[in-house]
C-alpha cells in the first residue's frame, strides 16, 4: 500500500528547504536573473544544508544517510519553488555523487567523495545532452574509443551547468558498438579535461551558467570510468523523476502567486478571483500542480522500492513539461498586463519552465 503521508523527518526536510527557498533564494531571484550571476553566499548556504552529501557513506567521510529518491523530490520541489537556476547550481554535485554511490568503485568513491568539503562548495556536474535537434539519449553521438590503457572521448555536449568551475564532470558517452541506453557509460573528466566554449545565452535559466563543451581526444584512464553495466536507464529514470519535481516547484510558485494576485486585484468592484473564468483557470492550474507532484512521488517510490521506473518517469517528465507551459502561461494571463512586466516574477517562471521540454539530466534523485 502506498502512503501519501510524509514522515516527520520528511516534513522537517521539506520545511527546512522551503524556509531556505523563501528567505534566501527568493531574495535574490530577480537580481540573479538580470545579472546572470548567482550570489556565492546562496550556493554556500545551500551546500551547508548537506542536501548533496547526506547520503555519502560514513566510510568516505559522509553522514551515512539513506539515498532516498522520495527525499530527493521533496528537496527539488522546494528549491525550485525558490528559484530554478539556484536550485540546479546548488544541487549540481549530486549529478556525480549519486552515480558514484550507485556504481562507483572503492577508489572512485575515496577520490571524489573526499572533495565534498562541508565548509566549501566544490562543484561537480554531468554532461549528457548534445547540440542536436530533438536530442535523444538513445542516439548518443559522443563516443569513447577503447585504447587499452584508457578511453578517448570525442564529441560535444550542451547545457552543461557550471562547466567552467566544476572540479569533475561525468561525461556520458557511447562505448564501442553498444546500442541504445545499454551502450552508455560515464567517464569522469577533471577540470581542464575538455574545452569550455562560450556561455550559452538561453531564454530561461538566465542565472545558471551553462556551456557547450568540446571533447577532442580527451583521455580518461580506466580508473575513472563509471561502469554502469547497462544501468544508464536507471540513472535516466532518476533524472527524469527529478525533472518532474523541479517542474512542480516552479509551477507551484507561479500558481500561488497568481492566486494571491487574483484575490487582491479589484476590478469592477470585486476581486478578479470571483470571476468564473479566472477561478476556473486557477483551479485547472492547481490540478496540474497536484498531478505533477503525484507523478514525481510515484516514480520516486518505485525507485526506492527497486522497481523499474524508466517508463513512468519518462511519461511524467513529458506530461509535466507540457503542463508547465499551461500553468506558467496562465499565471501571466491572470496578472494581465502586469504578467508581461519584469516587476512580477511570473514572466521569469514562464521562461524557466520552457527549459523542461528541451533539457535532459539537469538534476538527479
HUWORA-V266964 format. One record per backbone hydrogen bond with DSSP energy under -1.0 kcal/mol. NH is the residue of the N-H (numbers start at 1). CO is the residue of the C=O. E is the energy in kcal/mol with one decimal. If there is no record, write none. Layout:
nh;co;e
NH;CO;E
NH;CO;E
This chain:
nh;co;e
11;7;-2.3
12;8;-2.1
13;9;-2.3
14;10;-2.7
15;11;-2.7
16;12;-2.4
17;13;-2.3
18;14;-2.6
19;15;-2.4
20;16;-2.0
21;17;-2.4
22;18;-2.4
23;19;-2.7
24;20;-1.9
25;20;-1.9
26;21;-2.3
28;25;-1.4
32;28;-2.7
33;29;-2.0
34;30;-2.3
35;31;-2.4
36;32;-2.3
43;39;-1.4
44;40;-2.5
45;41;-2.8
46;42;-2.5
47;43;-2.4
48;44;-2.2
50;47;-1.8
54;50;-1.6
56;53;-2.0
60;57;-1.5
61;58;-2.1
62;57;-2.1
64;56;-2.6
65;54;-2.4
68;66;-1.0
72;68;-1.9
73;69;-2.2
74;70;-1.8
75;71;-2.2
76;72;-2.6
77;73;-2.3
78;74;-1.8
79;75;-2.4
80;76;-2.5
81;77;-1.7
83;79;-2.6
87;83;-2.2
88;84;-2.4
89;85;-1.9
90;86;-2.8
91;87;-2.3
94;91;-1.5
95;92;-1.9
96;93;-1.6
97;93;-2.9
98;94;-2.0
100;96;-1.9
101;97;-2.3
102;98;-2.1
103;99;-3.0
104;100;-1.9
109;105;-2.4
110;106;-2.4
111;107;-2.2
112;108;-2.6
113;109;-2.1
115;112;-1.4
116;113;-1.6
117;115;-1.7
120;117;-1.3
125;168;-1.6
127;170;-3.0
132;130;-2.6
139;136;-2.1
140;137;-1.2
143;154;-2.2
144;174;-2.8
145;152;-2.7
147;150;-2.7
149;147;-2.5
151;220;-2.7
152;145;-2.3
153;218;-3.2
154;143;-1.9
155;215;-2.5
157;213;-2.3
158;129;-2.5
160;211;-2.6
162;209;-2.6
163;160;-1.1
165;162;-1.4
166;162;-1.8
167;123;-2.9
169;189;-2.4
170;125;-2.1
171;187;-2.8
172;127;-2.4
173;185;-2.1
174;142;-3.1
175;183;-2.3
176;144;-1.3
178;175;-1.5
184;181;-1.6
185;173;-2.2
186;226;-2.1
187;171;-2.0
188;224;-2.8
189;169;-3.1
191;167;-1.8
193;190;-2.0
195;214;-2.5
197;212;-2.5
200;210;-2.8
211;160;-1.6
213;157;-2.3
214;195;-2.7
215;155;-3.2
218;153;-1.7
220;151;-3.0
222;149;-1.1
224;221;-2.2
225;222;-1.5
226;186;-3.4
227;225;-1.1
231;228;-1.7
235;231;-1.6
236;232;-2.7
237;233;-2.0
238;234;-1.8
239;235;-2.4
240;236;-2.6
241;237;-2.1
242;238;-2.0
243;239;-1.9
244;240;-1.7
245;241;-1.8
246;242;-2.4
247;243;-2.4
248;244;-2.3
249;245;-2.0
250;246;-2.1
251;247;-2.6
252;248;-2.6
253;249;-1.9
254;250;-2.1
255;251;-2.8
256;252;-2.6
257;253;-2.0
258;254;-2.2
259;255;-2.6
260;256;-2.3
261;257;-2.3
262;258;-2.5
263;259;-1.6
264;260;-1.2
265;261;-2.7
267;270;-2.7
270;267;-1.1
272;265;-2.3
273;262;-2.0
274;271;-1.9
275;272;-1.6
279;275;-2.8
280;276;-2.8
281;277;-1.6
282;278;-2.5
283;279;-2.0
284;280;-2.2
285;281;-2.1
286;282;-2.3
287;283;-2.1
288;284;-2.0
289;285;-2.1
290;286;-2.2
291;287;-2.3
292;288;-2.4
293;289;-2.2
294;290;-2.2
295;291;-2.0
296;292;-2.5
297;293;-2.8
298;294;-2.4
299;295;-2.4
300;296;-2.5
301;297;-2.7
302;298;-2.4
303;299;-2.3
304;300;-2.6
305;301;-1.5
306;303;-1.4
307;302;-3.0
313;309;-3.1
314;310;-2.1
315;311;-2.5
316;312;-2.4
317;313;-2.4
318;314;-2.0
319;315;-2.7
320;316;-2.9
321;317;-2.4
322;318;-1.8
323;319;-2.7
324;320;-2.3
326;322;-1.2
327;323;-2.7
328;324;-2.5
329;325;-1.8
330;326;-1.9
331;327;-1.6
332;328;-1.6
333;329;-1.6
334;330;-2.5
335;331;-1.3
336;333;-1.2
338;335;-1.6
339;336;-1.2
340;337;-1.4
349;345;-2.1
350;346;-2.2
351;347;-1.9
352;348;-2.8
353;349;-2.3
355;352;-1.6
356;353;-1.2
357;354;-1.2
359;355;-1.7
